[in-house]
Amino acid sequence: MAMSLSEEQAQALSAETLVVAAGRPPRERDQPVNPPIVLSSTYFGTGPLADGERGYGRYANPSWEPFEEALGQLEGATLPGLLYASGLAAASSALSLIPAGAVLVMPSHSYAGSLVMATEMAEKGFIELRTVDITDSDAVREQLAPAAGRPASMLWLESPTNPMLGIADISALTEAAHDVGAIVVTDNTFSTPLVQQPLQLGSDVVLHSVTKYLAGHSDVVLGALVTSNPDIRKALLHHRIIHGAVAGPFEAWLALRGLRTLALRIERSQASAVVLAERLSSHPLVEAIRFPGLPSDPGHQRASTQMKGFGSILCIQVAPVAGLDGAAAADRLVQGLKLWLPATSLGGVESLIERRRRHLAEPLSVPENLVRLSVGIENVEDLWADLEQAFALLEG
Ligand SMILES: *Cc1c(COP(=O)(O)O)cnc(C)c1O
């Protein structure tokens, strides 16, 4: 489907406008202003498929294309993105770019699913996995090209990391990776292109769990990859076709619908996160807080240079209270909330909270008493009042 914005038009628009204007059908009299949902598993045709023809529902669907176009433009890419059935389906496709037996360097605190996938690939002998503290640039350089050992062929970046909120120096690490011939994949789920644009910082591929901020309403599971490199895109598209983790047309439509309000949602939730972080940092039952927006945070300086705002995820460690260790106190805090939703995931309009170590796959280096808060778009005083009353129950 031809889109209404050319690459030049898109480049001239701010991201706040682009989320609304991108991925619209052509301006033709009496045509819908929103792209339709197309339910078809196949397309008319005879003879060999010409370049760009859809052919079959696992190869292409007109319902994916507006979102792919919009996300590509938002990340500043020269090519449309690729939509997948989930963020991890996108991760699987990205990891398929590693040649057999080659080296992957990954943050020791990455999204748990990405880490499990890479670990299992390594256990089967498909790749060599080196995990590293991504906030320590010298340690990353050492893993990319050790004095004794092979150089890496892929660097996986996540910044801020989930759930430790460590900040990687994306430009410096990307340069170091390219120096040894490695390609760089950056998971940009926590930031979205409105807050951070990894392709502009040198990354080769950007990954999104569209499930989170981009769709934004906790009602779809989808993923995406974006690259400006035609050879990489071709390899990823081939992987999507052959491995088959494709998006449903309705989910793609919901994601585009959600994207329209992304700028407003990010503006509100980022502002609220700063307020809540400041208040939580002085609460007596908060043992530690991680949020790159706090000047005292170890990642603050770095985040200020590569992010526009600081995201709206923050993590606290809950102090032990009479009779309860930190983990039990954290569980009690979560259970005492009436507005915040105790659930996994993040990036929706509704504020979500969970103690991360309730997941068995979570790395053991994540503290037992660490609670991750995904700040939504509710009134910040209502969110704070709910936290205060749940803390008061703990002090009980
Ligand atoms: C949720 C998430 C993923 C996985 O995405 P799904 O859509 O759940 O498959 C990957 N990376 C990050 C940072 C995430 O938060």
The ligand as an SDF file (V2000), in Angstrom:
LIG
                    3D

 15 15  0  0  0  0  0  0  0  0999 V2000
    8.9170   -7.5230   26.8790 C   0  0  0  0  0  0  0  0  0  0  0  0
   10.2950   -7.3270   26.3590 C   0  0  0  0  0  0  0  0  0  0  0  0
   10.8090   -8.1400   25.3370 C   0  0  0  0  0  0  0  0  0  0  0  0
   10.0320   -9.3070   24.7690 C   0  0  0  0  0  0  0  0  0  0  0  0
    8.9130   -8.8960   24.0680 O   0  0  0  0  0  0  0  0  0  0  0  0
    7.5630   -9.7790   23.9370 P   0  0  0  0  0  0  0  0  0  0  0  0
    6.6880   -8.9080   23.1190 O   0  0  0  0  0  0  0  0  0  0  0  0
    7.0810  -10.0540   25.3190 O   0  0  0  0  0  0  0  0  0  0  0  0
    7.9610  -11.0430   23.2430 O   0  0  0  0  0  0  0  0  0  0  0  0
   12.0830   -7.8660   24.8780 C   0  0  0  0  0  0  0  0  0  0  0  0
   12.8230   -6.8550   25.3920 N   0  0  0  0  0  0  0  0  0  0  0  0
   12.3650   -6.0650   26.3820 C   0  0  0  0  0  0  0  0  0  0  0  0
   13.2340   -4.9860   26.9180 C   0  0  0  0  0  0  0  0  0  0  0  0
   11.0900   -6.2750   26.9000 C   0  0  0  0  0  0  0  0  0  0  0  0
   10.6490   -5.4930   27.8930 O   0  0  0  0  0  0  0  0  0  0  0  0
  1  2  1  0
  2  3  1  0
  2 14  2  0
  3  4  1  0
  3 10  2  0
  4  5  1  0
  5  6  1  0
  6  7  2  0
  6  8  1  0
  6  9  1  0
 10 11  1  0
 11 12  2  0
 12 13  1  0
 12 14  1  0
 14 15  1  0
M  END
$$$$
